[in-house]
């Protein structure tokens, strides 16, 4: 399985003008992490010092 990928962030504007970003993750990665429609919760951690986001399944 490929462990690294380059993705673009898609930016969306809501009705009140706020902007949010979205990233589409590979299905294989989600399956490997057991992230499913029944258990969709993840935890995001951002390290400001090294500018890194870590995604983990929330148990």
PyMOL Python script that loads the backbone (N, CA, C, O; Angstrom):
from pymol import cmd

cmd.read_pdbstr("""\
ATOM      1  N   UNK A   1       0.843  -1.185   0.000  1.00  0.00           N
ATOM      2  CA  UNK A   1       0.000   0.000   0.000  1.00  0.00           C
ATOM      3  C   UNK A   1       0.883   1.242   0.000  1.00  0.00           C
ATOM      4  O   UNK A   1       1.896   1.302   0.696  1.00  0.00           O
ATOM      5  N   UNK A   2       0.487   2.213  -0.779  1.00  0.00           N
ATOM      6  CA  UNK A   2       1.231   3.475  -0.855  1.00  0.00           C
ATOM      7  C   UNK A   2       1.028   4.249   0.448  1.00  0.00           C
ATOM      8  O   UNK A   2      -0.110   4.470   0.862  1.00  0.00           O
ATOM      9  N   UNK A   3       2.116   4.660   1.096  1.00  0.00           N
ATOM     10  CA  UNK A   3       2.033   5.313   2.395  1.00  0.00           C
ATOM     11  C   UNK A   3       2.134   6.826   2.325  1.00  0.00           C
ATOM     12  O   UNK A   3       1.972   7.507   3.338  1.00  0.00           O
ATOM     13  N   UNK A   4       2.399   7.357   1.146  1.00  0.00           N
ATOM     14  CA  UNK A   4       2.532   8.796   1.006  1.00  0.00           C
ATOM     15  C   UNK A   4       1.810   9.225  -0.261  1.00  0.00           C
ATOM     16  O   UNK A   4       1.850   8.522  -1.271  1.00  0.00           O
ATOM     17  N   UNK A   5       1.151  10.377  -0.211  1.00  0.00           N
ATOM     18  CA  UNK A   5       0.428  10.874  -1.369  1.00  0.00           C
ATOM     19  C   UNK A   5       0.406  12.399  -1.322  1.00  0.00           C
ATOM     20  O   UNK A   5       0.491  12.990  -0.245  1.00  0.00           O
ATOM     21  N   UNK A   6       0.296  13.019  -2.456  1.00  0.00           N
ATOM     22  CA  UNK A   6       0.180  14.475  -2.545  1.00  0.00           C
ATOM     23  C   UNK A   6      -1.269  14.791  -2.912  1.00  0.00           C
ATOM     24  O   UNK A   6      -1.798  14.253  -3.885  1.00  0.00           O
ATOM     25  N   UNK A   7      -1.901  15.656  -2.139  1.00  0.00           N
ATOM     26  CA  UNK A   7      -3.299  16.021  -2.360  1.00  0.00           C
ATOM     27  C   UNK A   7      -3.434  17.536  -2.375  1.00  0.00           C
ATOM     28  O   UNK A   7      -2.624  18.255  -1.789  1.00  0.00           O
ATOM     29  N   UNK A   8      -4.471  18.005  -3.054  1.00  0.00           N
ATOM     30  CA  UNK A   8      -4.826  19.425  -3.021  1.00  0.00           C
ATOM     31  C   UNK A   8      -5.929  19.612  -1.984  1.00  0.00           C
ATOM     32  O   UNK A   8      -6.771  18.733  -1.805  1.00  0.00           O
ATOM     33  N   UNK A   9      -5.924  20.742  -1.311  1.00  0.00           N
ATOM     34  CA  UNK A   9      -6.999  21.085  -0.386  1.00  0.00           C
ATOM     35  C   UNK A   9      -8.069  21.804  -1.194  1.00  0.00           C
ATOM     36  O   UNK A   9      -7.782  22.768  -1.903  1.00  0.00           O
ATOM     37  N   UNK A  10      -9.310  21.325  -1.083  1.00  0.00           N
ATOM     38  CA  UNK A  10     -10.444  21.975  -1.738  1.00  0.00           C
ATOM     39  C   UNK A  10     -11.062  22.948  -0.749  1.00  0.00           C
ATOM     40  O   UNK A  10     -11.401  22.563   0.370  1.00  0.00           O
ATOM     41  N   UNK A  11     -11.212  24.209  -1.151  1.00  0.00           N
ATOM     42  CA  UNK A  11     -11.777  25.225  -0.274  1.00  0.00           C
ATOM     43  C   UNK A  11     -13.225  25.484  -0.654  1.00  0.00           C
ATOM     44  O   UNK A  11     -13.558  25.614  -1.832  1.00  0.00           O
ATOM     45  N   UNK A  12     -14.092  25.558   0.373  1.00  0.00           N
ATOM     46  CA  UNK A  12     -15.518  25.808   0.178  1.00  0.00           C
ATOM     47  C   UNK A  12     -15.930  27.002   1.013  1.00  0.00           C
ATOM     48  O   UNK A  12     -15.411  27.217   2.109  1.00  0.00           O
ATOM     49  N   UNK A  13     -16.861  27.773   0.493  1.00  0.00           N
ATOM     50  CA  UNK A  13     -17.407  28.914   1.233  1.00  0.00           C
ATOM     51  C   UNK A  13     -18.864  28.591   1.562  1.00  0.00           C
ATOM     52  O   UNK A  13     -19.626  28.186   0.685  1.00  0.00           O
ATOM     53  N   UNK A  14     -19.255  28.774   2.852  1.00  0.00           N
ATOM     54  CA  UNK A  14     -20.640  28.504   3.215  1.00  0.00           C
ATOM     55  C   UNK A  14     -21.492  29.757   3.026  1.00  0.00           C
ATOM     56  O   UNK A  14     -20.986  30.785   2.576  1.00  0.00           O
ATOM     57  N   UNK A  15     -22.764  29.681   3.360  1.00  0.00           N
ATOM     58  CA  UNK A  15     -23.686  30.780   3.143  1.00  0.00           C
ATOM     59  C   UNK A  15     -23.342  32.053   3.872  1.00  0.00           C
ATOM     60  O   UNK A  15     -23.677  33.141   3.404  1.00  0.00           O
ATOM     61  N   UNK A  16     -22.672  31.943   5.021  1.00  0.00           N
ATOM     62  CA  UNK A  16     -22.312  33.146   5.783  1.00  0.00           C
ATOM     63  C   UNK A  16     -20.942  33.694   5.395  1.00  0.00           C
ATOM     64  O   UNK A  16     -20.494  34.695   5.955  1.00  0.00           O
ATOM     65  N   UNK A  17     -20.275  33.048   4.445  1.00  0.00           N
ATOM     66  CA  UNK A  17     -18.999  33.552   3.955  1.00  0.00           C
ATOM     67  C   UNK A  17     -17.767  32.901   4.565  1.00  0.00           C
ATOM     68  O   UNK A  17     -16.645  33.201   4.157  1.00  0.00           O
ATOM     69  N   UNK A  18     -17.962  31.999   5.554  1.00  0.00           N
ATOM     70  CA  UNK A  18     -16.815  31.303   6.156  1.00  0.00           C
ATOM     71  C   UNK A  18     -16.223  30.311   5.160  1.00  0.00           C
ATOM     72  O   UNK A  18     -16.942  29.713   4.360  1.00  0.00           O
ATOM     73  N   UNK A  19     -14.907  30.147   5.221  1.00  0.00           N
ATOM     74  CA  UNK A  19     -14.215  29.223   4.317  1.00  0.00           C
ATOM     75  C   UNK A  19     -13.679  28.045   5.125  1.00  0.00           C
ATOM     76  O   UNK A  19     -13.122  28.220   6.208  1.00  0.00           O
ATOM     77  N   UNK A  20     -13.857  26.837   4.578  1.00  0.00           N
ATOM     78  CA  UNK A  20     -13.288  25.644   5.197  1.00  0.00           C
ATOM     79  C   UNK A  20     -12.569  24.841   4.118  1.00  0.00           C
ATOM     80  O   UNK A  20     -12.852  24.983   2.929  1.00  0.00           O
ATOM     81  N   UNK A  21     -11.643  24.004   4.546  1.00  0.00           N
ATOM     82  CA  UNK A  21     -10.879  23.177   3.614  1.00  0.00           C
ATOM     83  C   UNK A  21     -11.230  21.713   3.777  1.00  0.00           C
ATOM     84  O   UNK A  21     -11.559  21.263   4.875  1.00  0.00           O
ATOM     85  N   UNK A  22     -11.162  20.967   2.681  1.00  0.00           N
ATOM     86  CA  UNK A  22     -11.423  19.526   2.697  1.00  0.00           C
ATOM     87  C   UNK A  22     -10.316  18.797   1.949  1.00  0.00           C
ATOM     88  O   UNK A  22      -9.760  19.296   0.971  1.00  0.00           O
ATOM     89  N   UNK A  23     -10.017  17.602   2.443  1.00  0.00           N
ATOM     90  CA  UNK A  23      -9.043  16.731   1.792  1.00  0.00           C
ATOM     91  C   UNK A  23      -9.694  15.366   1.646  1.00  0.00           C
ATOM     92  O   UNK A  23     -10.264  14.853   2.608  1.00  0.00           O
ATOM     93  N   UNK A  24      -9.622  14.771   0.473  1.00  0.00           N
ATOM     94  CA  UNK A  24     -10.184  13.447   0.254  1.00  0.00           C
ATOM     95  C   UNK A  24      -9.096  12.421   0.532  1.00  0.00           C
ATOM     96  O   UNK A  24      -7.995  12.498  -0.012  1.00  0.00           O
ATOM     97  N   UNK A  25      -9.431  11.446   1.401  1.00  0.00           N
ATOM     98  CA  UNK A  25      -8.483  10.400   1.783  1.00  0.00           C
ATOM     99  C   UNK A  25      -8.752   9.129   0.984  1.00  0.00           C
ATOM    100  O   UNK A  25      -9.887   8.851   0.595  1.00  0.00           O
ATOM    101  N   UNK A  26      -7.704   8.375   0.752  1.00  0.00           N
ATOM    102  CA  UNK A  26      -7.836   7.125  -0.002  1.00  0.00           C
ATOM    103  C   UNK A  26      -8.702   6.127   0.767  1.00  0.00           C
ATOM    104  O   UNK A  26      -8.576   5.979   1.983  1.00  0.00           O
ATOM    105  N   UNK A  27      -9.583   5.446   0.031  1.00  0.00           N
ATOM    106  CA  UNK A  27     -10.462   4.431   0.623  1.00  0.00           C
ATOM    107  C   UNK A  27      -9.641   3.334   1.312  1.00  0.00           C
ATOM    108  O   UNK A  27     -10.005   2.864   2.390  1.00  0.00           O
ATOM    109  N   UNK A  28      -8.543   2.935   0.688  1.00  0.00           N
ATOM    110  CA  UNK A  28      -7.697   1.879   1.249  1.00  0.00           C
ATOM    111  C   UNK A  28      -7.139   2.278   2.609  1.00  0.00           C
ATOM    112  O   UNK A  28      -7.030   1.443   3.508  1.00  0.00           O
ATOM    113  N   UNK A  29      -6.785   3.552   2.761  1.00  0.00           N
ATOM    114  CA  UNK A  29      -6.261   4.021   4.039  1.00  0.00           C
ATOM    115  C   UNK A  29      -7.355   3.964   5.102  1.00  0.00           C
ATOM    116  O   UNK A  29      -7.117   3.521   6.226  1.00  0.00           O
ATOM    117  N   UNK A  30      -8.557   4.417   4.738  1.00  0.00           N
ATOM    118  CA  UNK A  30      -9.671   4.391   5.692  1.00  0.00           C
ATOM    119  C   UNK A  30     -10.006   2.962   6.098  1.00  0.00           C
ATOM    120  O   UNK A  30     -10.242   2.687   7.275  1.00  0.00           O
ATOM    121  N   UNK A  31     -10.026   2.058   5.133  1.00  0.00           N
ATOM    122  CA  UNK A  31     -10.284   0.652   5.436  1.00  0.00           C
ATOM    123  C   UNK A  31      -9.210   0.087   6.357  1.00  0.00           C
ATOM    124  O   UNK A  31      -9.524  -0.638   7.300  1.00  0.00           O
ATOM    125  N   UNK A  32      -7.950   0.412   6.092  1.00  0.00           N
ATOM    126  CA  UNK A  32      -6.845  -0.075   6.914  1.00  0.00           C
ATOM    127  C   UNK A  32      -6.953   0.419   8.352  1.00  0.00           C
ATOM    128  O   UNK A  32      -6.549  -0.281   9.281  1.00  0.00           O
ATOM    129  N   UNK A  33      -7.495   1.620   8.540  1.00  0.00           N
ATOM    130  CA  UNK A  33      -7.658   2.204   9.874  1.00  0.00           C
ATOM    131  C   UNK A  33      -8.996   1.830  10.508  1.00  0.00           C
ATOM    132  O   UNK A  33      -9.305   2.272  11.614  1.00  0.00           O
ATOM    133  N   UNK A  34      -9.800   1.007   9.802  1.00  0.00           N
ATOM    134  CA  UNK A  34     -11.137   0.607  10.269  1.00  0.00           C
ATOM    135  C   UNK A  34     -12.049   1.804  10.508  1.00  0.00           C
ATOM    136  O   UNK A  34     -12.818   1.826  11.469  1.00  0.00           O
ATOM    137  N   UNK A  35     -11.959   2.794   9.631  1.00  0.00           N
ATOM    138  CA  UNK A  35     -12.855   3.946   9.672  1.00  0.00           C
ATOM    139  C   UNK A  35     -13.980   3.638   8.697  1.00  0.00           C
ATOM    140  O   UNK A  35     -13.751   3.502   7.495  1.00  0.00           O
ATOM    141  N   UNK A  36     -15.204   3.527   9.223  1.00  0.00           N
ATOM    142  CA  UNK A  36     -16.359   3.114   8.445  1.00  0.00           C
ATOM    143  C   UNK A  36     -17.508   4.094   8.658  1.00  0.00           C
ATOM    144  O   UNK A  36     -17.436   4.945   9.545  1.00  0.00           O
ATOM    145  N   UNK A  37     -18.572   3.985   7.853  1.00  0.00           N
ATOM    146  CA  UNK A  37     -19.746   4.840   8.088  1.00  0.00           C
ATOM    147  C   UNK A  37     -20.345   4.640   9.480  1.00  0.00           C
ATOM    148  O   UNK A  37     -20.937   5.562  10.039  1.00  0.00           O
ATOM    149  N   UNK A  38     -20.191   3.429  10.045  1.00  0.00           N
ATOM    150  CA  UNK A  38     -20.698   3.165  11.396  1.00  0.00           C
ATOM    151  C   UNK A  38     -19.766   3.678  12.479  1.00  0.00           C
ATOM    152  O   UNK A  38     -20.211   3.978  13.587  1.00  0.00           O
ATOM    153  N   UNK A  39     -18.484   3.783  12.176  1.00  0.00           N
ATOM    154  CA  UNK A  39     -17.479   4.291  13.119  1.00  0.00           C
ATOM    155  C   UNK A  39     -16.602   5.317  12.401  1.00  0.00           C
ATOM    156  O   UNK A  39     -15.448   5.033  12.080  1.00  0.00           O
ATOM    157  N   UNK A  40     -17.154   6.526  12.146  1.00  0.00           N
ATOM    158  CA  UNK A  40     -16.432   7.507  11.335  1.00  0.00           C
ATOM    159  C   UNK A  40     -15.524   8.455  12.109  1.00  0.00           C
ATOM    160  O   UNK A  40     -14.899   9.325  11.502  1.00  0.00           O
ATOM    161  N   UNK A  41     -15.431   8.316  13.427  1.00  0.00           N
ATOM    162  CA  UNK A  41     -14.757   9.337  14.233  1.00  0.00           C
ATOM    163  C   UNK A  41     -13.246   9.227  14.186  1.00  0.00           C
ATOM    164  O   UNK A  41     -12.666   8.157  14.371  1.00  0.00           O
ATOM    165  N   UNK A  42     -12.631  10.365  13.931  1.00  0.00           N
ATOM    166  CA  UNK A  42     -11.179  10.461  13.917  1.00  0.00           C
ATOM    167  C   UNK A  42     -10.753  11.593  14.849  1.00  0.00           C
ATOM    168  O   UNK A  42     -11.565  12.435  15.232  1.00  0.00           O
ATOM    169  N   UNK A  43      -9.493  11.601  15.200  1.00  0.00           N
ATOM    170  CA  UNK A  43      -8.913  12.673  16.012  1.00  0.00           C
ATOM    171  C   UNK A  43      -7.826  13.347  15.189  1.00  0.00           C
ATOM    172  O   UNK A  43      -6.958  12.674  14.634  1.00  0.00           O
ATOM    173  N   UNK A  44      -7.868  14.666  15.107  1.00  0.00           N
ATOM    174  CA  UNK A  44      -6.858  15.438  14.381  1.00  0.00           C
ATOM    175  C   UNK A  44      -5.993  16.176  15.383  1.00  0.00           C
ATOM    176  O   UNK A  44      -6.511  16.827  16.291  1.00  0.00           O
ATOM    177  N   UNK A  45      -4.694  16.083  15.230  1.00  0.00           N
ATOM    178  CA  UNK A  45      -3.751  16.800  16.083  1.00  0.00           C
ATOM    179  C   UNK A  45      -2.846  17.642  15.201  1.00  0.00           C
ATOM    180  O   UNK A  45      -2.251  17.147  14.244  1.00  0.00           O
ATOM    181  N   UNK A  46      -2.750  18.928  15.541  1.00  0.00           N
ATOM    182  CA  UNK A  46      -1.907  19.844  14.779  1.00  0.00           C
ATOM    183  C   UNK A  46      -0.779  20.345  15.665  1.00  0.00           C
ATOM    184  O   UNK A  46      -1.021  20.876  16.749  1.00  0.00           O
ATOM    185  N   UNK A  47       0.446  20.176  15.206  1.00  0.00           N
ATOM    186  CA  UNK A  47       1.623  20.657  15.911  1.00  0.00           C
ATOM    187  C   UNK A  47       2.070  21.951  15.242  1.00  0.00           C
ATOM    188  O   UNK A  47       2.620  21.928  14.141  1.00  0.00           O
ATOM    189  N   UNK A  48       1.834  23.072  15.904  1.00  0.00           N
ATOM    190  CA  UNK A  48       2.167  24.384  15.339  1.00  0.00           C
ATOM    191  C   UNK A  48       3.666  24.547  15.101  1.00  0.00           C
ATOM    192  O   UNK A  48       4.084  25.223  14.161  1.00  0.00           O
ATOM    193  N   UNK A  49       4.461  23.928  15.952  1.00  0.00           N
ATOM    194  CA  UNK A  49       5.911  24.100  15.869  1.00  0.00           C
ATOM    195  C   UNK A  49       6.483  23.504  14.584  1.00  0.00           C
ATOM    196  O   UNK A  49       7.310  24.129  13.918  1.00  0.00           O
ATOM    197  N   UNK A  50       6.039  22.293  14.238  1.00  0.00           N
ATOM    198  CA  UNK A  50       6.582  21.636  13.046  1.00  0.00           C
ATOM    199  C   UNK A  50       5.596  21.639  11.871  1.00  0.00           C
ATOM    200  O   UNK A  50       5.872  21.055  10.823  1.00  0.00           O
ATOM    201  N   UNK A  51       4.435  22.306  12.054  1.00  0.00           N
ATOM    202  CA  UNK A  51       3.439  22.449  10.979  1.00  0.00           C
ATOM    203  C   UNK A  51       3.022  21.087  10.423  1.00  0.00           C
ATOM    204  O   UNK A  51       3.118  20.837   9.221  1.00  0.00           O
ATOM    205  N   UNK A  52       2.554  20.205  11.324  1.00  0.00           N
ATOM    206  CA  UNK A  52       2.205  18.845  10.934  1.00  0.00           C
ATOM    207  C   UNK A  52       0.842  18.475  11.506  1.00  0.00           C
ATOM    208  O   UNK A  52       0.549  18.765  12.666  1.00  0.00           O
ATOM    209  N   UNK A  53       0.005  17.827  10.681  1.00  0.00           N
ATOM    210  CA  UNK A  53      -1.298  17.333  11.112  1.00  0.00           C
ATOM    211  C   UNK A  53      -1.216  15.815  11.171  1.00  0.00           C
ATOM    212  O   UNK A  53      -0.734  15.181  10.232  1.00  0.00           O
ATOM    213  N   UNK A  54      -1.685  15.230  12.272  1.00  0.00           N
ATOM    214  CA  UNK A  54      -1.735  13.784  12.439  1.00  0.00           C
ATOM    215  C   UNK A  54      -3.197  13.381  12.559  1.00  0.00           C
ATOM    216  O   UNK A  54      -3.951  13.982  13.325  1.00  0.00           O
ATOM    217  N   UNK A  55      -3.604  12.351  11.792  1.00  0.00           N
ATOM    218  CA  UNK A  55      -4.970  11.840  11.818  1.00  0.00           C
ATOM    219  C   UNK A  55      -4.933  10.459  12.450  1.00  0.00           C
ATOM    220  O   UNK A  55      -4.166   9.598  12.019  1.00  0.00           O
ATOM    221  N   UNK A  56      -5.768  10.239  13.483  1.00  0.00           N
ATOM    222  CA  UNK A  56      -5.856   8.944  14.145  1.00  0.00           C
ATOM    223  C   UNK A  56      -7.312   8.569  14.322  1.00  0.00           C
ATOM    224  O   UNK A  56      -8.176   9.435  14.457  1.00  0.00           O
ATOM    225  N   UNK A  57      -7.581   7.261  14.321  1.00  0.00           N
ATOM    226  CA  UNK A  57      -8.935   6.804  14.587  1.00  0.00           C
ATOM    227  C   UNK A  57      -9.247   7.045  16.060  1.00  0.00           C
ATOM    228  O   UNK A  57      -8.432   6.749  16.935  1.00  0.00           O
ATOM    229  N   UNK A  58     -10.427   7.581  16.322  1.00  0.00           N
ATOM    230  CA  UNK A  58     -10.862   7.819  17.683  1.00  0.00           C
ATOM    231  C   UNK A  58     -11.549   6.564  18.186  1.00  0.00           C
ATOM    232  O   UNK A  58     -12.571   6.155  17.635  1.00  0.00           O
ATOM    233  N   UNK A  59     -10.998   5.942  19.235  1.00  0.00           N
ATOM    234  CA  UNK A  59     -11.584   4.708  19.800  1.00  0.00           C
ATOM    235  C   UNK A  59     -12.601   5.023  20.861  1.00  0.00           C
ATOM    236  O   UNK A  59     -13.191   4.111  21.440  1.00  0.00           O
TER     237      UNK A  59
END
""", "prot")
cmd.dss("prot")
cmd.show_as("cartoon", "prot")
cmd.util.cbc("prot")
cmd.orient("prot")
